[in-house]
C-alpha cells in the first residue's frame, strides 16, 4: 500500500474507533467477556489445585 493511501485509511479507522468507544455497547460487551474469561480462569485454577490425580 502506498504511504499516501495510508493516511485516509488511518483517518477512517480513527473515526470508527472513536465512534465505537462513544457507543457504550462495545465496551460493555468487552467488559462482560473479560469478566467471563477471568471467572473461567479462576474456576480452572481452583479445579487444578483441588485435583487429586496430581
N, C-alpha and C positions, 0 to 999 in steps of 0.2 A: 504494500500500500504506500502511496506517495505521501511524504510528510505534509504536503499542502492539503491533502484529502483527509488527513487525520484530525485536523482541527475541527471541522464540522461534526465529526463523529464524537469527539470529546465533548463538544457543546451539547449535543443531543443526549449523550449519556449522562452528563451532569444534570441536565434538566429532568431526565427520567428518574434519577436517584433522588433529587430534591422533591419531586412530586410524590414518589413512593414513601419518603420519610415524612412528608407533610400529612399523608393519609395515615391514620392510626391503625389500619388493618394489618399491614405488613409487619410493623414492629410487634404488634400484639401476637400475631401468629408465630413470629420468630421467637418471642419470649416463651410461648407455650411449648414450642418444640425444644427449646433449650431446657426448660423445666422437665419435660418428659425424658430427655436424654440423661439429665442428672439423676432423676429418680431411678431410671433403668440401671445406670452405672452403680448407684448406691445399693440397689437390690442385688445386683450381680456380685458386688464385693461382699455383701453380707452372706450370700449363698455360698460363695467360695470359702469364706472364713469359717463357716459352720459346717462345711462338708467333712464327713468322717472318712472319706475314701483317700484322703491325702496322706 
